[in-house]
Amino acid sequence: MKIGKNAPQIHQYPISIFNGSVNAQSFQNSSAYEYNAYEIGKVIDRETKRIELMIGKFIHSGFNIWTTQPIDQRYFLESKLMG
């Protein structure tokens, strides 16, 4: 999305959570939406610093991350959810 001549671009990227290890088949059979936005928000809040090291400053809302940085690759972060 671009607003005005000198306005920064804002990029939106989806957030996915996978059960178990991440591999090529995980993308095909994703169970990403069995979690609600509150649970994803808790993980994002806990892992903000690690995410910023990967993609830079961002904000999140629901199942999306918003940033002014274009992201050209997928990033994976391993974390425990609810223990």
N, C-alpha and C positions, 0 to 999 in steps of 0.2 A: 504494500500500500504506500503510495506516495502522495503527500499533501503539499501543494505549493512548490515553488521553485527551489527554495533553500531549506525546506523541511527535511528532517532525517527520515530514512526509510525504516519501517517497523516490520519485522519478520515474525511470523507465527509458526511454531513447530509443535507437533503432537508429542505427548509423553506416553510411554507404554511401560507397563510393568509385566514381567514374565515370571512364571513359576519355574523354579529349577534353573538349569544352565541355559545360557543363550547360545543357540546355534542356528543354522539355516532353517531347520524345520520349525523352530520356535516362531519365526516370522510368519510361516504359513499357518500354523495352528495356535495363534496368539490367544491367550486368555487375559488380555490387557484390561478389558472392561469389566472384569468381575470385581474390581476394586472401585470404591467411590472416590469422588474428588477430595473428600476430607482425608482419607487415608493417604492418597497421593500427596496432598499438601503437607502432611506430617513428615513424609520421607523427604520431600523437597526442602522443607524448613530445616530438617536435621542435616542435610547434605549440601546446603547452599554453597559453602566455601569450596567444596570439591567440584561442584557444577561450574562455579565461576572460573575456576582454574582451567576447565575444559572449553567453555564457550564465552566467557566474559560476563559482564553484568546482564541481568535478566529480571523479569518478573514472571510470575506464574499465575494462572487462573484456571481452575478446573483441570482439564486434561491437556492444557497447552502451556507452552513457554513462549514469551514474547521478548524479543531482543532487537537491538539495532545492528547486530552483527550478522552477516549472512553465514550460514552453517552449511558446508558442502559435504559433510560426512555424518555417519551415525556415531553416537557416543554411547558407551555402556558404562553403567555404574552399578557395582554390586553392593547391596545393602540389605539389611534385615527389615522386614515389615511386620510390626506387631509381634516382636520376639522371634 
